[in-house]
Amino acid sequence: MNFQDFNFKQSLMSSIEKANFKEPSPIQEQAIPILLEGRDLIGQAHTGTGKTVAFGFPLIEKMDEDSRADTLIIVPTRELAMQVSDEIYRFGKESGLRTVTIYGGSSYSRQIKHIDNSAVVVATPGRLLELLSTGKIKISPRFVVLDEADEMLDMGFLEDIKRIFSYIPEDRQTMMFSATMPREIQDLAESVLKDPAVVKITKKEVTNANIEQSYYVVDDHERDDALIRLFDYKDPDKSIIFCRTKSEVERLQSFLISQGYSAKGLHGDLEQRQREEVIRGFKSSRVEVLIATDIASRGLNVEDVTHVFNYHIPFNSESYVHRIGRTGRAGKNGVAVTIVTPSEFKALKRIKKDVKSELTTKLVPTKGDVKDKKANQLLLEIANSEPDSSAHDLVEKLKENDDLSNVAYKLAMALINQDKIHGADSIGKNENEIKALLEDRGYDRGRGGRGGYRGRGGNRSGGDRGGYRGRSGNRSGGGGGYRGDRSGSRDRDGGGDRGGYRGDRGGNRDRRDFRK
């Protein structure tokens, strides 16, 4: 189906068409008709599946420009409050709807004043409860939304939510959205919703089909070089890099700026003013690369993000879904790239299993790959360009001292070489090494030594388990071998970062360097 099938009012449809929205996502397709009927709803779906539109469009459909605090949307963070408010305003402005965001750290009087003139109030629990409990505001919304309910539970807002509902009239339509449904959230739903319909998006539908997902296997010390090489090759228009810690965000921000990128970091220790400034810069494309932690990016909604990079693999599948959901939005295609080390491979396999998505393994492009792609792009630009007088004058001047073929060669070389390609020629693991990981042959497990030399007896080094765990440096790949006549039978050599010798040569120093 498409959005026209919902028969929205013309002002809303006009906004939808301007945004080039075509087909609803699964959560939107199932939730919107239920909400238009006026029923309470529990929507279980992960971040990035289009929940804001799922509840936002029915709300806009039911309100008009004379509405005053008709809708209350409660979200866990200030960033998400701003994002939801912007989204509702974007699609509701042609219907004359105004929105206001309520969160801590901003002026009370300004927020209170705007509540009286706005149809939609988007609020975080702490500030909202404070305003209600002190009598600074009184609202009687017809529609109430709890968004990211499980996140509010994790942040300790459950009791605040319960108290907030004691200040809200029971004659209302209530909708709750949550990625997971722990017992506490189920109990909350039973207490604040009336005979709700339930829409649950299954695991198969969690990740957007418009997102191309891939991963690259590198050693830990190669992360920065791999990231820059992938940037050189993919040439993203607007991208987000996800890190695990604020210190990593700050270090990577400095590194990318030193490489000539317009980059800004976003993490939980920034002041609200700084966060808003970074997000505005990213939305307006003054900042081309945003480096963020999971917490800081919760609710980030920028529709023209072309690429997402996982600098480290996330700790869990839900974080992975949230991260890659920042691209491929509003029906556009997106690219999600994950950089992993051999030691992170188990976590990668777990995520692949949980999200039921196809993550393709790829090799980090070489310098030659980058040059070839730049050359092809140059050919396309030349074919599609129209020369102006200045270009004509330049070529004519060059022809005075050289023939036309040499002029073309020199100009092409100048253009191809104008951007320096950083790092080693080859970065990351090769096809055979990745294949060994996929087959659980475990060469990456060795961390000690430099692969060993001759072992302890020539015919015993390598052994039937190769490097076992690579804990020593003098036994051909680590733990040495046991029986020379079975040397290499499991091909589990690897002993450390430098690879170790091949077990099948039983100590004869035939060294396989897995970093090649």
Secondary structure, 3 states (H helix, E strand, C coil): CCHHHHCCCHHHHHHHHHCCCCCCCHHHHHHHHHHHHCCCEEEECCCCCCHHHHHHHHHHHHCCCCCCCCEEEECCCHHHHHHHHHHHHHHHHHHCCCEEEECCCCCHHHHHHHHCCCCEEEECHHHHHHHHHCCCCCCCCCEEEECCHHHHHHCCCHHHHHHHHHCCCCCCEEEEEECCCCHHHHHHHHHHCCCCEEEECCHHHCCCCCEEEEEEECCHHHHHHHHHHHHHHHCCCCEEEEECCHHHHHHHHHHHHHCCCCEEEECCCCCHHHHHHHHHHHHCCCCCEEEEECCCCCCCCCCCCCEEEECCCCCCHHHHHHHHCCCCCCCCCEEEEEEECHHHHHHHHHHHHHHCCCCEEECCCCHHHHHHHHHHHHHHHHHHCCCCHHHHHHHHHHHCCCCHHHHHHHHHHHHHCCCCCCCCCCCCCCHHHHHHHHCCCCHHHCCCCCCCCCCCCCCCCCCCCCCCCCCCCCCCCCCCCCCHHHCCCCCCCCCCCCCCECHHHCCCCCECCCCC
